Amino acid sequence: MAVHAAFIQKTFEFNFQARTSRGPMHDKISWFIKLWDDAVPGVVGLGECGPLPGLSIDARPDFEAILHATLKKVMQTGGLQNLPPTWVEQITPTGFPAITFGLETALLDWQHGGRRVIFDNSFFQGQSIPINGLIWMGNLDFMMQQINDKVAKGFTCIKLKVGGLNFDRECDVLQYIRQRYFRENLTIRLDANGAFKPEEALMKLEALAKFTIHSIEQPIKQGLPELADIIRQSPVPVALDEELIGVEGEARAALIERLKPAYIILKPTLHGGLSGCRAWIAAAEQHGVGWWITSALESNVGLNAICQFTAEYNAAMSMPQGLGTGAIYTENIPSPLVVTQGAIRYDSTKAWDVAMI
């Protein structure tokens, strides 16, 4: 009897050219971990590792070599049945959150029978999770079209990137939204991805505040000393995202206590896997800081795992999460995930098809 672990790389192409604050993106690479144990024939656990180039700390040339070495350690274990998810942290090198996430979810999937069940909770049983509608950057007409489409599909919360276009044009988009839709009917979240210069950030935040903005993610680049004052003075609640990357252990609570953001935004692929996100949530709640969870361009395999993890927290089921990126690929993995009326749910009448992995 033996434990087996392998991976396969797959590239997912976007169904449009996505413009981000870091430039255009045409596709996304993921590595899929497969786990199986001779003691339980026919059961295969599946997990996705998808570091984001230019953002993830583990988007490195040696990523695949580190993944291979980690899976060799997995095959040295006596069996998968009784391993706790915390075991993954012990064998995954520090600084590789995407591998931690992929291996954690593959192990949990295997332990639940290899049915893409990570947590057998309310989401897997059919309860929906409200999500924000992501508006991709582009020309004015393209963005307006996306906004109208999201509202027509029942979204009550939308998220727009700012800082990548002319700021006045971005304000024009926000003015259009507020003129067309009642403020109480549509929540607006913004994400600057660190695009504002420290010396201009507060001026721009003042200009954005008149559009009744729920929050803005990462107004300036992570690690800059001006951030604490900007958070304190901003008329728009500030959420942190990139600022959390690479922060581990007791440094999590120290960062939250020092900066005192209104929210933190958690991506398991970037922020320490499921275990790292649990630690971030605990630190945030200890200091009265809000949070929500976001996917990071994972395929439906990773997105499903993140949705099920999100549903482990009752508070997350009533606040829009960032879990709707699955439709951007020309050929995603067929799954039971369905987005309707501004929410994502698991439709058990639909089947998984992981033959392409």
ROFIPA-435274 format. One record per residue (C-alpha): residue number from 1; x, y, z. Coordinates in Angstrom, 3 decimals. Each point is the difference from the previous one (the first is absolute). Layout:
N
+--------+----------+----------+----------+
! padren !       px !       py !       pz !
+--------+----------+----------+----------+
!    NUM !        X !        Y !        Z !
...
+--------+----------+----------+----------+
% end
This chain:
357
+--------+----------+----------+----------+
! padren !       px !       py !       pz !
+--------+----------+----------+----------+
!      1 !    0.000 !    0.000 !    0.000 !
!      2 !    1.271 !    3.499 !   -0.832 !
!      3 !   -0.979 !    3.646 !   -0.245 !
!      4 !    0.342 !    1.637 !   -3.410 !
!      5 !    0.208 !    3.687 !   -0.901 !
!      6 !    0.357 !    1.567 !   -3.424 !
!      7 !   -0.726 !    3.276 !   -1.750 !
!      8 !   -0.961 !    1.209 !   -3.442 !
!      9 !    0.336 !    3.503 !   -1.448 !
!     10 !   -2.815 !    1.596 !   -1.979 !
!     11 !   -0.386 !    3.403 !   -1.656 !
!     12 !   -3.408 !    1.693 !    0.012 !
!     13 !   -0.650 !    2.632 !   -2.662 !
!     14 !   -2.175 !    3.046 !    0.700 !
!     15 !   -3.032 !    0.591 !   -2.199 !
!     16 !    1.106 !    3.640 !   -0.311 !
!     17 !    3.211 !    1.934 !    0.555 !
!     18 !   -0.106 !    0.898 !    3.670 !
!     19 !    1.648 !    3.290 !    0.835 !
!     20 !    1.323 !    0.266 !    3.528 !
!     21 !    2.076 !    2.537 !    1.876 !
!     22 !    3.002 !   -2.184 !   -0.868 !
!     23 !   -0.747 !   -0.055 !   -3.725 !
!     24 !   -1.993 !   -2.260 !   -2.344 !
!     25 !   -0.587 !   -3.668 !    0.815 !
!     26 !   -0.900 !   -2.601 !   -2.619 !
!     27 !    0.182 !   -3.213 !    1.992 !
!     28 !    0.702 !   -1.553 !    3.385 !
!     29 !    2.050 !   -3.084 !    0.944 !
!     30 !   -1.004 !   -2.400 !    2.768 !
!     31 !    1.600 !   -3.142 !    1.349 !
!     32 !   -2.424 !   -2.702 !    1.173 !
!     33 !    1.026 !   -2.358 !    2.788 !
!     34 !   -1.371 !   -3.543 !   -0.056 !
!     35 !    0.126 !   -2.152 !    3.139 !
!     36 !   -0.919 !   -3.661 !    0.306 !
!     37 !    0.642 !   -2.823 !    2.434 !
!     38 !    0.162 !   -3.696 !   -0.875 !
!     39 !   -1.965 !   -0.667 !    3.196 !
!     40 !   -3.088 !    1.584 !   -1.623 !
!     41 !    0.035 !   -0.890 !   -3.718 !
!     42 !   -1.735 !    2.333 !   -2.423 !
!     43 !   -0.048 !    3.070 !    2.272 !
!     44 !    1.991 !    3.001 !   -1.254 !
!     45 !    0.279 !    3.340 !    1.800 !
!     46 !    0.446 !    3.082 !   -2.160 !
!     47 !    1.430 !    3.409 !    0.907 !
!     48 !    1.018 !    3.053 !   -2.011 !
!     49 !    3.158 !    2.095 !    0.297 !
!     50 !   -0.149 !    3.213 !   -2.014 !
!     51 !    2.456 !    2.729 !    1.034 !
!     52 !   -0.551 !    3.342 !   -1.736 !
!     53 !    3.016 !    1.338 !   -1.928 !
!     54 !    1.122 !    3.379 !    1.279 !
!     55 !   -1.991 !   -0.338 !    3.211 !
!     56 !    0.439 !   -3.349 !    1.771 !
!     57 !    3.193 !   -0.470 !    1.980 !
!     58 !    0.243 !   -3.542 !   -1.387 !
!     59 !   -0.328 !    0.954 !   -3.687 !
!     60 !    3.626 !   -1.035 !   -0.484 !
!     61 !    1.952 !   -1.945 !   -2.652 !
!     62 !    0.584 !   -2.829 !    2.498 !
!     63 !   -3.695 !   -0.345 !    0.950 !
!     64 !   -0.435 !   -3.304 !   -1.800 !
!     65 !    3.199 !   -1.429 !    1.503 !
!     66 !   -1.160 !    0.958 !    3.515 !
!     67 !   -3.414 !   -1.534 !   -0.683 !
!     68 !    1.652 !   -3.224 !   -1.162 !
!     69 !    2.200 !   -0.134 !    3.133 !
!     70 !   -3.012 !    0.612 !    2.240 !
!     71 !   -1.984 !   -2.813 !   -1.599 !
!     72 !    2.956 !   -2.358 !    0.529 !
!     73 !   -0.436 !    0.673 !    3.732 !
!     74 !   -3.703 !   -0.820 !   -0.309 !
!     75 !    0.838 !   -3.404 !   -1.456 !
!     76 !    2.162 !   -0.779 !    3.025 !
!     77 !   -2.991 !    0.048 !    2.343 !
!     78 !   -1.606 !   -3.214 !    1.152 !
!     79 !   -3.531 !    0.927 !   -1.081 !
!     80 !   -2.345 !    2.897 !   -0.708 !
!     81 !   -3.046 !   -1.027 !    2.019 !
!     82 !    0.748 !    1.555 !    3.387 !
!     83 !    2.312 !    2.843 !   -0.983 !
!     84 !   -1.203 !    3.398 !    1.321 !
!     85 !    0.129 !    2.960 !   -2.414 !
!     86 !    2.611 !    1.565 !    2.318 !
!     87 !    2.379 !   -2.733 !   -1.198 !
!     88 !    0.199 !    1.846 !   -3.318 !
!     89 !    1.524 !    3.051 !    1.695 !
!     90 !    2.747 !   -2.208 !    1.425 !
!     91 !    1.152 !   -1.343 !   -3.367 !
!     92 !   -0.558 !    3.061 !   -2.214 !
!     93 !    2.940 !    2.407 !   -0.203 !
!     94 !   -0.549 !    3.483 !    1.436 !
!     95 !   -0.935 !    2.504 !   -2.659 !
!     96 !   -2.025 !   -2.311 !   -2.261 !
!     97 !   -3.656 !    0.712 !    0.862 !
!     98 !   -1.283 !   -1.285 !   -3.348 !
!     99 !    1.503 !   -3.434 !    0.713 !
!    100 !   -1.440 !    0.074 !    3.521 !
!    101 !   -3.471 !    0.744 !   -1.395 !
!    102 !    0.216 !   -2.636 !   -2.724 !
!    103 !    1.237 !   -2.725 !    2.342 !
!    104 !   -2.446 !    0.852 !    2.809 !
!    105 !   -2.956 !   -0.213 !   -2.342 !
!    106 !    1.225 !   -3.142 !   -1.759 !
!    107 !    0.358 !   -1.728 !    3.384 !
!    108 !   -3.443 !    1.098 !    1.194 !
!    109 !   -1.526 !   -1.039 !   -3.327 !
!    110 !    1.581 !   -3.464 !    0.300 !
!    111 !   -1.191 !   -0.373 !    3.590 !
!    112 !   -3.565 !    0.795 !   -1.161 !
!    113 !    0.085 !   -2.681 !   -2.683 !
!    114 !    1.500 !    1.866 !   -2.950 !
!    115 !   -3.324 !    1.660 !   -0.898 !
!    116 !    1.235 !    3.630 !    0.035 !
!    117 !   -1.388 !    0.280 !    3.524 !
!    118 !    2.398 !    2.093 !    2.070 !
!    119 !   -2.472 !    0.828 !    2.765 !
!    120 !   -3.394 !   -1.694 !    0.171 !
!    121 !   -1.816 !    3.163 !    1.028 !
!    122 !   -2.900 !    2.232 !   -1.009 !
!    123 !    1.606 !    1.077 !   -3.284 !
!    124 !    0.539 !   -3.566 !   -1.173 !
!    125 !   -3.578 !   -0.714 !    1.035 !
!    126 !   -1.340 !    2.772 !   -2.249 !
!    127 !    0.013 !    3.271 !    1.966 !
!    128 !    1.184 !    2.928 !   -2.109 !
!    129 !    2.674 !    2.563 !    0.889 !
!    130 !   -0.519 !    3.629 !   -1.112 !
!    131 !    2.879 !    1.268 !   -2.132 !
!    132 !    1.154 !    3.269 !   -1.509 !
!    133 !   -0.033 !    0.402 !   -3.762 !
!    134 !    3.526 !    0.705 !   -1.247 !
!    135 !    0.278 !    2.731 !   -2.644 !
!    136 !    3.122 !   -0.355 !   -2.137 !
!    137 !    1.953 !    3.073 !   -1.017 !
!    138 !   -0.327 !    1.239 !   -3.562 !
!    139 !   -1.430 !    2.879 !   -1.982 !
!    140 !   -3.037 !    1.830 !    1.306 !
!    141 !   -2.518 !   -1.826 !   -2.200 !
!    142 !    1.398 !   -3.405 !    0.956 !
!    143 !   -0.233 !    0.780 !    3.709 !
!    144 !   -3.505 !    1.473 !   -0.288 !
!    145 !   -1.138 !   -3.106 !   -1.860 !
!    146 !    1.350 !   -2.241 !    2.766 !
!    147 !   -1.669 !    2.070 !    2.728 !
!    148 !   -3.401 !   -0.075 !   -1.681 !
!    149 !    0.373 !   -3.725 !   -0.620 !
!    150 !    0.843 !   -0.714 !    3.653 !
!    151 !   -2.940 !    2.004 !    1.291 !
!    152 !   -2.338 !   -1.718 !   -2.477 !
!    153 !    1.225 !   -3.351 !    1.337 !
!    154 !   -0.959 !    0.885 !    3.552 !
!    155 !    3.279 !    1.213 !    1.492 !
!    156 !   -0.448 !    2.525 !    2.798 !
!    157 !    3.739 !    0.444 !    0.595 !
!    158 !    2.589 !    0.749 !   -2.686 !
!    159 !    3.757 !    0.359 !    0.184 !
!    160 !    1.982 !    2.268 !   -2.299 !
!    161 !    3.728 !    0.426 !   -0.453 !
!    162 !    1.233 !    3.585 !    0.228 !
!    163 !    3.394 !    1.549 !   -0.627 !
!    164 !    0.641 !   -1.690 !   -3.335 !
!    165 !   -1.798 !    2.560 !   -2.165 !
!    166 !   -0.273 !    3.769 !    0.048 !
!    167 !   -1.377 !    0.861 !    3.451 !
!    168 !   -2.547 !    2.465 !   -1.370 !
!    169 !   -1.352 !   -2.690 !   -2.321 !
!    170 !   -0.275 !   -2.400 !    2.917 !
!    171 !   -1.988 !    2.607 !    1.905 !
!    172 !   -2.232 !    0.374 !   -3.061 !
!    173 !   -0.776 !   -3.715 !    0.203 !
!    174 !   -0.899 !    0.316 !    3.679 !
!    175 !   -2.154 !    3.051 !   -0.682 !
!    176 !   -1.821 !   -1.924 !   -2.722 !
!    177 !   -0.711 !   -2.836 !    2.429 !
!    178 !   -1.320 !    2.318 !    2.685 !
!    179 !   -2.172 !    1.907 !   -2.466 !
!    180 !   -1.490 !   -3.182 !   -1.432 !
!    181 !   -0.420 !   -2.184 !    3.074 !
!    182 !   -1.318 !    0.840 !    3.449 !
!    183 !    2.772 !    0.115 !    2.594 !
!    184 !   -1.863 !   -2.310 !    2.353 !
!    185 !   -0.417 !   -2.588 !   -2.772 !
!    186 !    3.631 !   -0.308 !   -1.088 !
!    187 !    3.113 !   -0.271 !    2.152 !
!    188 !    3.272 !    1.090 !   -1.617 !
!    189 !    3.357 !   -1.424 !    0.996 !
!    190 !    3.229 !    1.306 !   -1.507 !
!    191 !    3.435 !   -1.565 !   -0.353 !
!    192 !    2.988 !    2.239 !   -0.697 !
!    193 !    2.589 !   -2.817 !    0.099 !
!    194 !    2.460 !    2.511 !    1.475 !
!    195 !   -0.270 !    2.327 !   -3.002 !
!    196 !   -0.319 !    3.331 !    1.845 !
!    197 !    3.128 !    1.971 !    0.861 !
!    198 !    0.212 !    0.657 !    3.757 !
!    199 !   -0.007 !    3.765 !   -0.456 !
!    200 !   -3.208 !   -0.059 !   -2.097 !
!    201 !   -1.877 !   -2.825 !    1.688 !
!    202 !   -2.040 !    2.056 !    2.482 !
!    203 !   -1.011 !    2.513 !   -2.676 !
!    204 !   -1.267 !   -2.819 !   -2.203 !
!    205 !   -1.758 !   -1.698 !    2.904 !
!    206 !   -1.788 !    3.270 !    0.766 !
!    207 !   -1.167 !    0.153 !   -3.623 !
!    208 !   -1.197 !   -3.623 !    0.109 !
!    209 !   -1.862 !    0.397 !    3.279 !
!    210 !   -2.804 !    2.020 !   -1.601 !
!    211 !   -1.051 !   -3.118 !   -1.915 !
!    212 !   -0.861 !   -1.864 !    3.238 !
!    213 !    2.705 !   -2.646 !   -0.231 !
!    214 !   -0.183 !   -3.057 !    2.261 !
!    215 !    3.788 !   -0.473 !    0.104 !
!    216 !    3.199 !    0.283 !   -1.997 !
!    217 !    2.669 !   -2.686 !   -0.072 !
!    218 !    3.674 !    0.844 !    0.304 !
!    219 !    0.048 !    3.707 !   -1.009 !
!    220 !    3.829 !    0.135 !   -0.028 !
!    221 !    2.697 !   -2.634 !   -0.459 !
!    222 !    0.550 !   -2.425 !    2.815 !
!    223 !    2.727 !    0.676 !    2.524 !
!    224 !   -0.015 !    3.798 !   -0.241 !
!    225 !    0.129 !    1.911 !    3.315 !
!    226 !   -2.712 !    2.468 !   -1.086 !
!    227 !   -2.681 !   -2.705 !    0.029 !
!    228 !   -0.892 !    0.285 !    3.693 !
!    229 !   -0.740 !    3.733 !   -0.286 !
!    230 !   -1.943 !   -0.494 !   -3.220 !
!    231 !   -2.176 !   -2.669 !    1.633 !
!    232 !   -0.595 !    2.258 !    3.001 !
!    233 !   -0.937 !    3.066 !   -2.061 !
!    234 !   -1.785 !   -1.604 !   -2.939 !
!    235 !   -3.702 !    0.881 !   -0.434 !
!    236 !   -0.380 !   -3.364 !   -1.770 !
!    237 !    0.497 !   -3.152 !    2.137 !
!    238 !    3.285 !   -1.640 !   -0.966 !
!    239 !    0.380 !   -3.745 !   -0.570 !
!    240 !    3.389 !   -1.716 !   -0.199 !
!    241 !    0.913 !   -2.721 !   -2.470 !
!    242 !    3.552 !    0.059 !   -1.374 !
!    243 !    1.161 !    1.311 !    3.394 !
!    244 !   -0.683 !   -3.456 !    1.456 !
!    245 !    2.120 !   -1.965 !   -2.472 !
!    246 !    2.942 !   -1.733 !    1.649 !
!    247 !   -1.068 !    0.921 !    3.546 !
!    248 !   -0.103 !   -3.043 !    2.263 !
!    249 !   -0.271 !   -1.029 !    3.656 !
!    250 !   -0.300 !    2.681 !    2.677 !
!    251 !    0.764 !    2.665 !   -2.606 !
!    252 !   -3.611 !   -0.289 !   -1.210 !
!    253 !   -1.531 !    1.399 !    3.188 !
!    254 !    2.809 !    2.566 !    0.282 !
!    255 !   -0.722 !    1.322 !   -3.490 !
!    256 !   -3.729 !    0.305 !    0.665 !
!    257 !    0.589 !    1.711 !    3.347 !
!    258 !    2.495 !    2.441 !   -1.521 !
!    259 !   -1.945 !    0.981 !   -3.124 !
!    260 !   -3.592 !   -0.426 !    1.253 !
!    261 !   -1.660 !   -0.451 !   -3.415 !
!    262 !   -3.769 !   -0.156 !   -0.329 !
!    263 !    0.259 !   -3.358 !   -1.810 !
!    264 !    2.458 !   -2.635 !   -1.173 !
!    265 !   -0.526 !   -1.932 !   -3.236 !
!    266 !    1.098 !   -3.630 !    0.084 !
!    267 !    1.110 !   -2.160 !   -2.917 !
!    268 !    1.035 !   -3.526 !    1.089 !
!    269 !    2.374 !   -0.326 !   -2.973 !
!    270 !    1.874 !    3.151 !    1.080 !
!    271 !   -0.531 !    0.207 !    3.746 !
!    272 !    1.170 !   -3.296 !    1.433 !
!    273 !   -2.547 !   -2.518 !   -1.231 !
!    274 !   -3.032 !   -0.939 !    2.088 !
!    275 !    2.056 !   -0.121 !    3.196 !
!    276 !    1.472 !    3.438 !   -0.635 !
!    277 !   -3.425 !    1.495 !   -0.695 !
!    278 !   -1.363 !   -1.507 !    3.227 !
!    279 !    2.818 !    1.718 !    1.892 !
!    280 !   -0.681 !    3.310 !   -1.767 !
!    281 !   -3.722 !   -0.215 !    0.826 !
!    282 !    0.741 !   -0.708 !    3.651 !
!    283 !    2.351 !    2.986 !    0.183 !
!    284 !   -2.481 !    2.275 !   -1.771 !
!    285 !   -2.916 !   -0.954 !    2.224 !
!    286 !    2.143 !    0.448 !    3.092 !
!    287 !    0.610 !    3.635 !   -1.022 !
!    288 !   -3.507 !    0.770 !   -1.316 !
!    289 !    1.077 !    0.066 !   -3.650 !
!    290 !   -2.372 !   -1.201 !   -2.724 !
!    291 !    0.979 !   -2.466 !   -2.705 !
!    292 !   -1.158 !   -1.842 !   -3.070 !
!    293 !    1.437 !   -2.699 !   -2.236 !
!    294 !    0.917 !    0.273 !   -3.665 !
!    295 !    1.101 !   -2.477 !   -2.618 !
!    296 !    3.137 !    0.727 !   -2.020 !
!    297 !   -0.799 !   -1.139 !   -3.555 !
!    298 !   -0.127 !   -3.669 !    0.978 !
!    299 !   -1.841 !   -2.453 !   -2.214 !
!    300 !   -3.232 !   -1.536 !    1.283 !
!    301 !    2.012 !   -2.524 !    2.036 !
!    302 !    1.646 !    2.682 !    2.127 !
!    303 !   -3.091 !    2.205 !    0.002 !
!    304 !   -2.124 !   -2.861 !    1.330 !
!    305 !    2.440 !   -0.591 !    2.859 !
!    306 !    0.026 !    3.708 !    0.908 !
!    307 !   -3.803 !    0.180 !   -0.050 !
!    308 !   -0.286 !   -2.990 !    2.325 !
!    309 !    2.615 !    1.486 !    2.317 !
!    310 !   -1.871 !    3.328 !    0.027 !
!    311 !   -3.203 !   -1.767 !    1.053 !
!    312 !    1.756 !   -1.197 !    3.161 !
!    313 !   -0.595 !    3.542 !    1.301 !
!    314 !   -3.637 !    0.980 !    0.546 !
!    315 !    0.806 !    3.696 !   -0.205 !
!    316 !    1.278 !   -0.443 !   -3.565 !
!    317 !   -3.315 !   -1.367 !   -1.241 !
!    318 !   -1.767 !    3.358 !    0.228 !
!    319 !    2.767 !    2.324 !   -1.259 !
!    320 !    1.065 !    0.049 !   -3.679 !
!    321 !    3.202 !   -1.941 !   -0.539 !
!    322 !    2.339 !    0.139 !   -3.012 !
!    323 !   -0.702 !   -3.450 !   -1.418 !
!    324 !   -1.204 !    0.449 !   -3.552 !
!    325 !    2.992 !   -0.205 !   -2.348 !
!    326 !   -0.759 !   -3.434 !   -1.458 !
!    327 !   -1.725 !    1.284 !   -3.161 !
!    328 !    3.026 !    1.831 !   -1.410 !
!    329 !    1.581 !   -3.088 !   -1.589 !
!    330 !   -0.785 !   -1.302 !   -3.463 !
!    331 !    0.227 !   -3.566 !    1.284 !
!    332 !   -0.414 !   -0.321 !    3.762 !
!    333 !   -0.422 !   -3.365 !    1.704 !
!    334 !   -3.714 !   -0.980 !   -0.121 !
!    335 !   -1.366 !    0.061 !    3.540 !
!    336 !   -3.169 !    0.396 !    2.093 !
!    337 !    0.869 !    3.643 !    0.752 !
!    338 !   -2.728 !    2.366 !   -1.179 !
!    339 !   -0.220 !    3.801 !    0.255 !
!    340 !   -3.550 !    1.405 !    0.035 !
!    341 !   -1.553 !    3.159 !    1.415 !
!    342 !    3.295 !    1.317 !    1.325 !
!    343 !    0.842 !   -3.163 !    1.947 !
!    344 !    1.968 !   -3.205 !   -0.507 !
!    345 !   -1.355 !   -3.422 !    0.937 !
!    346 !    0.770 !   -3.686 !   -0.377 !
!    347 !   -2.592 !   -1.687 !   -2.209 !
!    348 !    0.187 !   -3.704 !    0.841 !
!    349 !   -1.994 !   -0.884 !   -3.139 !
!    350 !    3.051 !    0.965 !   -2.060 !
!    351 !    3.105 !   -2.171 !   -0.229 !
!    352 !    3.744 !    0.552 !    0.157 !
!    353 !    2.059 !   -0.862 !   -3.063 !
!    354 !    3.685 !    0.002 !    0.884 !
!    355 !    1.068 !   -2.090 !   -2.955 !
!    356 !    2.138 !    2.874 !   -1.313 !
!    357 !    2.146 !   -0.109 !    3.149 !
+--------+----------+----------+----------+
% end
